[in-house]
Amino acid sequence: MARKSKVWYLENFNFFSELSPEDRDFICQNTVMRTQGKGETVYFQNDSANSVYFLKEGKISIERFTSTGENFLLAILEKGEIFGESSITKSSKRKEAAIVEEEATYCVMEQGNFRELLMKCPSLNIKFSQLLEVRLEKAQKRLEDVSFKKNRERIIEYLKETAVLSAESMNGNLVTINSLPHQKIAQLTSTNRQEVSNVFSDLRKNRIIDYNRKIIKILNFNKLEAYC
Protein backbone atom coordinates (compact mmCIF):
# COMPACT_ATOMS: atom_id res chain seq x y z
CA MET A 1 0.00 0.00 0.00
CA ALA A 2 1.28 3.48 -0.89
CA ARG A 3 2.93 5.42 1.93
CA LYS A 4 0.39 8.25 1.57
CA SER A 5 -2.50 5.84 2.22
CA LYS A 6 -0.71 4.30 5.20
CA VAL A 7 -0.08 7.74 6.74
CA TRP A 8 -3.77 8.57 6.34
CA TYR A 9 -4.75 5.39 8.16
CA LEU A 10 -2.29 6.04 10.99
CA GLU A 11 -3.34 9.66 11.41
CA ASN A 12 -6.92 8.47 11.89
CA PHE A 13 -5.95 5.82 14.45
CA ASN A 14 -6.75 7.14 17.93
CA PHE A 15 -3.95 5.21 19.60
CA PHE A 16 -1.39 7.22 17.61
CA SER A 17 -3.13 10.61 17.83
CA GLU A 18 -0.44 12.25 19.98
CA LEU A 19 2.63 11.02 18.10
CA SER A 20 5.10 13.35 16.40
CA PRO A 21 5.57 13.23 12.61
CA GLU A 22 8.91 11.48 13.19
CA ASP A 23 7.29 8.75 15.26
CA ARG A 24 4.56 8.25 12.68
CA ASP A 25 7.21 7.97 10.02
CA PHE A 26 8.88 5.26 12.13
CA ILE A 27 5.57 3.37 12.17
CA CYS A 28 5.15 3.72 8.40
CA GLN A 29 8.65 2.37 7.82
CA ASN A 30 8.12 -0.59 10.13
CA THR A 31 4.60 -1.79 9.37
CA VAL A 32 2.96 -3.76 6.58
CA MET A 33 -0.64 -3.07 5.57
CA ARG A 34 -2.87 -6.05 4.78
CA THR A 35 -6.48 -6.69 3.82
CA GLN A 36 -8.30 -9.98 4.37
CA GLY A 37 -11.80 -11.21 3.63
CA LYS A 38 -14.49 -12.53 5.96
CA GLY A 39 -13.68 -15.92 7.46
CA GLU A 40 -9.94 -15.71 6.85
CA THR A 41 -7.56 -16.18 9.77
CA VAL A 42 -5.05 -13.49 10.74
CA TYR A 43 -3.28 -15.87 13.11
CA PHE A 44 -4.05 -19.22 14.70
CA GLN A 45 -4.06 -20.25 18.32
CA ASN A 46 -0.58 -21.52 19.28
CA ASP A 47 1.11 -19.62 16.42
CA SER A 48 4.32 -17.84 17.38
CA ALA A 49 3.52 -14.47 19.00
CA ASN A 50 5.91 -12.15 17.22
CA SER A 51 3.86 -9.16 16.03
CA VAL A 52 1.12 -6.71 16.98
CA TYR A 53 -1.77 -5.53 14.81
CA PHE A 54 -3.60 -2.21 14.35
CA LEU A 55 -7.11 -2.62 12.94
CA LYS A 56 -8.08 0.17 10.55
CA GLU A 57 -11.25 -1.12 8.88
CA GLY A 58 -13.62 -4.02 9.41
CA LYS A 59 -14.08 -6.40 12.34
CA ILE A 60 -11.89 -9.08 13.91
CA SER A 61 -13.14 -11.80 16.25
CA ILE A 62 -10.79 -13.05 18.95
CA GLU A 63 -11.55 -16.68 19.73
CA ARG A 64 -10.12 -19.44 21.90
CA PHE A 65 -10.49 -23.12 21.04
CA THR A 66 -10.57 -26.06 23.43
CA SER A 67 -8.84 -29.39 22.85
CA THR A 68 -12.19 -30.81 21.71
CA GLY A 69 -12.63 -28.14 19.04
CA GLU A 70 -15.20 -25.98 20.84
CA ASN A 71 -14.62 -22.26 20.54
CA PHE A 72 -15.12 -19.42 23.01
CA LEU A 73 -15.66 -15.94 21.57
CA LEU A 74 -13.56 -13.53 23.63
CA ALA A 75 -14.22 -10.27 21.78
CA ILE A 76 -15.12 -8.69 18.48
CA LEU A 77 -12.83 -5.78 17.67
CA GLU A 78 -13.64 -2.85 15.41
CA LYS A 79 -11.57 -0.20 13.65
CA GLY A 80 -9.17 1.73 15.84
CA GLU A 81 -8.32 -1.23 18.09
CA ILE A 82 -5.09 -3.13 18.70
CA PHE A 83 -4.84 -6.90 18.82
CA GLY A 84 -2.13 -9.51 19.16
CA GLU A 85 -0.80 -7.56 22.15
CA SER A 86 0.25 -10.76 23.94
CA SER A 87 3.42 -10.69 21.83
CA ILE A 88 4.53 -7.65 23.84
CA THR A 89 3.87 -9.32 27.19
CA LYS A 90 6.54 -11.99 26.61
CA SER A 91 4.10 -14.71 25.56
CA SER A 92 5.84 -16.90 22.97
CA LYS A 93 2.62 -18.49 21.64
CA ARG A 94 -0.77 -17.08 20.71
CA LYS A 95 -3.37 -18.05 23.30
CA GLU A 96 -6.21 -17.24 20.90
CA ALA A 97 -7.01 -16.99 17.21
CA ALA A 98 -7.83 -13.80 15.29
CA ILE A 99 -10.42 -14.34 12.57
CA VAL A 100 -11.85 -11.79 10.13
CA GLU A 101 -15.48 -11.17 10.99
CA GLU A 102 -15.95 -8.50 8.33
CA GLU A 103 -13.42 -7.61 5.59
CA ALA A 104 -10.54 -6.05 7.47
CA THR A 105 -7.58 -3.79 6.76
CA TYR A 106 -4.85 -3.71 9.37
CA CYS A 107 -1.19 -2.84 9.97
CA VAL A 108 1.31 -5.42 11.22
CA MET A 109 4.38 -4.45 13.27
CA GLU A 110 7.01 -6.83 14.58
CA GLN A 111 7.20 -6.99 18.36
CA GLY A 112 10.77 -5.64 18.48
CA ASN A 113 9.81 -2.53 16.53
CA PHE A 114 6.72 -1.98 18.67
CA ARG A 115 8.78 -2.26 21.86
CA GLU A 116 11.20 0.31 20.41
CA LEU A 117 8.26 2.61 19.64
CA LEU A 118 6.98 2.30 23.22
CA MET A 119 10.43 3.19 24.55
CA LYS A 120 10.63 6.21 22.25
CA CYS A 121 7.16 7.46 23.27
CA PRO A 122 6.39 7.38 27.03
CA SER A 123 2.83 8.64 26.46
CA LEU A 124 2.20 5.75 24.07
CA ASN A 125 3.64 3.33 26.61
CA ILE A 126 1.13 4.62 29.17
CA LYS A 127 -1.74 4.20 26.69
CA PHE A 128 -0.66 0.65 25.95
CA SER A 129 -0.47 -0.22 29.66
CA GLN A 130 -3.96 1.22 30.15
CA LEU A 131 -5.25 -0.84 27.22
CA LEU A 132 -3.90 -4.04 28.79
CA GLU A 133 -5.45 -3.09 32.14
CA VAL A 134 -8.87 -2.38 30.60
CA ARG A 135 -8.88 -5.69 28.72
CA LEU A 136 -7.99 -7.57 31.89
CA GLU A 137 -10.81 -5.80 33.77
CA LYS A 138 -13.26 -6.69 30.98
CA ALA A 139 -12.26 -10.34 31.13
CA GLN A 140 -12.69 -10.40 34.92
CA LYS A 141 -16.06 -8.64 34.68
CA ARG A 142 -17.29 -11.12 32.09
CA LEU A 143 -16.32 -14.01 34.34
CA GLU A 144 -18.13 -12.39 37.28
CA ASP A 145 -21.22 -11.72 35.14
CA VAL A 146 -21.41 -15.37 34.10
CA SER A 147 -21.15 -16.39 37.75
CA PHE A 148 -23.57 -13.91 39.31
CA LYS A 149 -25.91 -12.48 36.67
CA LYS A 150 -28.85 -14.11 34.95
CA ASN A 151 -28.79 -14.59 31.17
CA ARG A 152 -31.30 -11.79 30.59
CA GLU A 153 -29.22 -9.40 32.69
CA ARG A 154 -26.09 -10.17 30.67
CA ILE A 155 -27.87 -9.47 27.39
CA ILE A 156 -29.18 -6.14 28.73
CA GLU A 157 -25.69 -5.30 29.99
CA TYR A 158 -24.30 -5.96 26.51
CA LEU A 159 -26.85 -3.58 24.98
CA LYS A 160 -26.07 -0.83 27.49
CA GLU A 161 -22.31 -1.14 27.06
CA THR A 162 -22.59 -1.18 23.27
CA ALA A 163 -24.83 1.90 23.32
CA VAL A 164 -22.44 3.82 25.57
CA LEU A 165 -19.23 2.82 23.81
CA SER A 166 -20.04 2.60 20.12
CA ALA A 167 -23.50 3.94 19.31
CA GLU A 168 -24.12 7.03 17.22
CA SER A 169 -26.81 9.63 17.84
CA MET A 170 -29.59 9.62 15.24
CA ASN A 171 -32.77 11.68 15.67
CA GLY A 172 -32.30 11.72 19.44
CA ASN A 173 -31.80 7.96 19.68
CA LEU A 174 -28.63 5.91 20.21
CA VAL A 175 -28.07 3.69 17.21
CA THR A 176 -25.51 0.89 16.92
CA ILE A 177 -24.57 0.59 13.25
CA ASN A 178 -23.63 -2.80 11.76
CA SER A 179 -24.80 -4.66 14.85
CA LEU A 180 -23.78 -8.27 15.41
CA PRO A 181 -25.99 -11.28 14.61
CA HIS A 182 -27.89 -12.72 17.57
CA GLN A 183 -25.65 -15.79 17.58
CA LYS A 184 -22.53 -13.63 18.08
CA ILE A 185 -24.23 -11.63 20.84
CA ALA A 186 -25.15 -14.94 22.49
CA GLN A 187 -21.51 -16.05 22.39
CA LEU A 188 -20.31 -12.75 23.86
CA THR A 189 -22.87 -12.95 26.67
CA SER A 190 -22.49 -16.70 27.31
CA THR A 191 -26.17 -17.27 26.57
CA ASN A 192 -27.83 -18.73 23.48
CA ARG A 193 -29.37 -17.35 20.30
CA GLN A 194 -32.97 -18.04 21.34
CA GLU A 195 -32.56 -16.13 24.62
CA VAL A 196 -31.08 -13.15 22.79
CA SER A 197 -33.96 -13.18 20.30
CA ASN A 198 -36.53 -13.40 23.11
CA VAL A 199 -35.00 -10.48 25.04
CA PHE A 200 -34.76 -8.32 21.91
CA SER A 201 -38.36 -9.13 20.96
CA ASP A 202 -39.57 -8.24 24.46
CA LEU A 203 -37.64 -4.95 24.42
CA ARG A 204 -39.10 -4.05 21.05
CA LYS A 205 -42.61 -4.88 22.28
CA ASN A 206 -42.09 -2.48 25.19
CA ARG A 207 -40.75 0.26 22.87
CA ILE A 208 -37.34 0.23 24.53
CA ILE A 209 -35.36 -0.73 21.42
CA ASP A 210 -35.94 -1.29 17.73
CA TYR A 211 -33.67 -3.27 15.45
CA ASN A 212 -33.14 -4.98 12.14
CA ARG A 213 -30.26 -7.06 10.74
CA LYS A 214 -27.96 -4.04 10.53
CA ILE A 215 -28.77 -1.70 13.42
CA ILE A 216 -29.97 -1.61 17.02
CA LYS A 217 -31.79 1.59 18.00
CA ILE A 218 -32.12 2.44 21.71
CA LEU A 219 -35.46 4.22 22.02
CA ASN A 220 -35.38 4.74 25.78
CA PHE A 221 -32.05 4.28 27.53
CA ASN A 222 -33.50 4.96 31.01
CA LYS A 223 -36.02 2.14 30.59
CA LEU A 224 -33.24 -0.11 29.28
CA GLU A 225 -31.20 0.54 32.41
CA ALA A 226 -34.18 -0.34 34.60
CA TYR A 227 -35.19 -3.39 32.58
CA CYS A 228 -34.34 -6.89 33.83
N, C-alpha and C positions, 0 to 999 in steps of 0.2 A: 504494500500500500504506500502511496506517495507520502513524503514527509509532511506536506501541507495538510493532508487529511488526518494524519496521525496527531499532529499538533492540535488540530481542531477538536479531536476526540478528547485529548488530554486536558485541554483548557476547559472543557465542559464536564470534567470529572471532579466531583466535589472534593474528593480526598486530596487532590493536588491543587486546590484553589489558591493556596497561599505560597506556592513555590515560586522561586525566582525564574526568569527566563533561562538562566544557565542550568538550573536543576531540571527544568522541563526538557531542555536539550539533551541532558544526560539520559533521561527516560526514553526519549525518541531514539537515541543511539543504541539503547540497550533493551529494546522491546521488539517483539514481532507481533504484528496484527493478524488475526485469523478470524474467519467466519465459518460456522458450521450449521448444518440443518437440523431440524427437529429429530430427536431420537438418536443422534450421534453422541458418542462419548468423548468428553474432553480428556478425562483420565479415569482409570479403573481403580477400584479398591485394591490395595497392596502394591500399586505401582510405586516406583521410586519417587519420593517427595523432593523435587529439586527445582521447583519454580512456583511463582505466584501469579495470579491472574486478575486482570482488571476488566470487569464486564461493562461494555459500552452500549450495547443494544441487545434486546431479547431477554430470555429468561433461562436460568440454569437451575436444575434441581440437584440437590446434594442428598445422596442416598447411601445407606449402609446396608450391606447384605449379610445374612447369617450363613452359617455353614450348610444349611439345608436349602438355601436359595431364596429364602424370604427376604423382602426388602423393607427397610424402615425409612420413610421420607423425613429427613432432618430439616430441610428448608428449601424454599424456592426463592432464588435471588433474582433481582431485577437490575436494570442498568444503573451504574454508579456504585456497584458493590464489588468488594474484593473477595476472592475465594482461593483455595489452595494455600491458605495462610499457615497451615501446619508445617510447611517446609521451612518456615522461619523460626519455628519453635523446637527445632532440633529433632523432629520426627523423621526418621529415614524412609518410612513407608506411608502411603496414603491410607487413612483409616476409613475413607468413604470414597464414593464415586461421584463424578460430576457429569451430568447428562443434560444435553440441550433439550429444554422444554419447549422453547420457541426460538426460531432461527436467531443465532447469537453472534455478535462481533465482540471480540475481546483482545486485550494485549497480554502477552506472556513475557515475564521477566525472570531470569535465572535468580535463584536465591542469593547467590553471592553479590550480584549487582543490587538487589533490593536491600540487602543488609548494608551495603556501602551507601545507598541513598538514605537510609534511616540514620546512619552515622553523620552524613553531611547535613541533614535537616532535623534538628531536635524537635521542632514543632510537628513534623510528620511522624517522628518516633512516638510522640505523645498520642497523636491520633490513632496510630496503629495499636498501641497498648490499650487505649480506650475501646477500640473495636473488638479486641480479643476479650476484654472484660465484659462488654455488652453481650457478646455471643455466649460466653460462659453463663451469664445470668439468665439469658433466654433458655438455655438448655436446662438449667436448674429449675426455672419456673415451669417449664413444660413437664418435667418429671413430677413436680409438686402438684400441678393441675391434674395430671392423670391419677395421682394418688388420692386427692382430696376433693376434686370437683366432679360433678355429674357430667354426663356427655353433653346434655343441652347447654350447661353453663360454659363448657369449653368451646362450643360452636359460637355462642354469643360473644365470648371473649375474643375469639378470632375476628368476628365482624367488627367489634369495637376497635381492636388494635389496628386492623387494616384501614378502617375509616380514619383514624387519627394519624397514621403514619404515611399512607399513600393515596388517600382519596383526594379528588379535586372538587372544587365548589362549582355547582352548576344549578342556576336558578334557585339558590338558597339551600340546595341539598348537597350532601356529601356523596360523591359518586366514585366508585372504584372502577376504573377502566380496565378492560381485558382481565376480568375476574377469572379465577381458577374454576375448573370443573368441580362438581360436587365430590367426585371421587378423590381428587387431590386435597380438597378441604378436609375430607374425612381422614385422610392419611395424616395431615398436619395436626389434626385435633384428636387423633387416636380414637376415632369413632367409626362409623360406617356410612356409606353413601345414603342409605335409606333414612338414617337419623338426620343427616344434613338436609335432605330434601324435605323431611317433615317439619323441621324447625324453620326452614326458609318459607315453606308454604304457610305455616302458622303466622309468621311475622308479616307476610304479605297480606294475609286475611285481616290482620289487625292494623293494617296501614302503617306499619313501622318501617318496612323496607319494600322496595320493588326491585325486580331483577329480570334479566334475560341471560342468554348464553354468553354475553360479552361484558355486561356491567352489573354492578350491585348499587342501588341507590338507597341511601339512608334517608328516609322521610322524616323520622323523628328520633334524634339521637338520645334525647332524655328518656323516652319510652324504652329505647333499646337498652340503655344502662339499667333500667329498673326491671327489665324483662328476665324471667328465669323459668 
